[in-house]
Amino acid sequence: MLTSGPITKHLLDTYGLRGTFLFLAAIVSHIIPCGMLLRTPPNKGLTTKRKENRCEYLKDYIILFKTPAYMCVLLGSVLWNISFAVIMIHLPNYVVHAGFSKHEASFMFTAIGIGTILPRLTIGLAIGPDGLDPLLLNFGLTALAGEMAGMDKLTSAIGLWYFFQGLGSFTGPPLEGLVFDMTGSYGFSFILAGLLTLIAAGCSLLASVWRKKSPTQQEFNSLAPEENKDKLKNSDDISREQGQKVMSNDA
């Protein structure tokens, strides 16, 4: 995010639109070999039982769609990505339309990247046992997906989450372009993005409220403080423990 704007502007000035797409595609294609090198860390206990019947995967998706908290997460991810499309597409054009040069508009993404550094550094301080729910900050969703859906459905939950993210990115640009064509103003596109962001924040709040604690954790919270110290190591639910392992691996 910090360097994408100036680099893209330089590529456009040097190689044109077609050459820029080729360069960007080559850069993004490095994700493929990086993904192929990923391996499950040894002795992490993150292996899941292999399903012999493909219909079991369909059952997993049905169960996920019946989970209110997880559905709020999915709906929020769609809305977040639709709103993000406004930044990626309309913001540079809006800056140029306001009278700035294209070179100055390219540094808008750098400014956005700088603005997100501080929240990324401080977000870890805001969450924790006595802090905010990570769902409210859209942090650690990979681990929280395993906690809400169960570790046996972790792969299905993450795949469905990424699918809905792509759905939002796919529908966002045409939707915002339609708003601009109908109104002739970038302002209405940003107003729509702001409304969708507020709704997405509400979805995160509902997901945090509906996310149920495991029975063992509820029983643990009902114990006296001195008993908590003795049962702290062995009272967590297995899915929560493995979810924390996933979060540590992501970090």
Secondary structure, 3 states (H helix, E strand, C coil): CCCHHHHHHHHHHHHHHHHHHHHHHHHHCCHHHHHHCCCCCCCCCCCCCCCCCCHHHHHHHHHHHCCHHHHHHHHHHHHHHHHHHHHHHHHHHHHHHCCCCHHHHHCHHHHHHHHHHHHHHHHHHHECCCCECHHHHCCCHHHHHHHHHCHHHHHHHHHHHHHHHHHHHHHHHHHHHHHHHHHCCHHHHHHHHHHHHHHHHHHHHHHHHHCCCCHHHHHHHCCCHHHHHHHCCCCCCHHHHHHHHHHHHHC
